[in-house]
Amino acid sequence: MKELLLPLLKKSQKKEGCISEKAVKEISKKTGIPVSRVYGAATFYAMLHTSKQGRYVIEICNSPSCYLNGSLDMIKYLEKKLNIKSGQTTEDNRFSMHIGSCIGCCNMAPAMRINSKVYSKLTEKKIDDILKKCK
């Protein structure tokens, strides 16, 4: 049943917008995996969230390749532009931002993912253009 844990967590998040305490308990009961382990998995993976997220979830990569290519400047720019820090959501619930690790674009760093779409070779101008398209 352990092999079902991540798919069940992802399904619950997709349905409810996040993984609620109720969902953790239901998944535990369904799989026989202790609640503490289900919750541990729900909070371990960057793509899973236990609180409501904005319409657009931004995960900006800060792995070594992205870091060496300016991700820290892009993170600071996003924080200033959106007026939030990593792990927060804008007041209008439009954007949530998280600093994450590798998203598989090391040769096109710095990179970020918004929902499931990946953007690479980020600049402040490119970020502005991307955010304008998120309505």
ABEGO torsion letter per residue (X at the ends): XAAAAAAAAAAAAAAAGBBBAAAAAAAAAAAGBBAAAAAAAAAABAABBABBBBABBBBBBABAAAAAAGAAAAAAAAAAAAGBBBGBBBAAGABBBBBBBBAGAAAAOBBBBBEABBBBGBBAAAAAAAAAABX
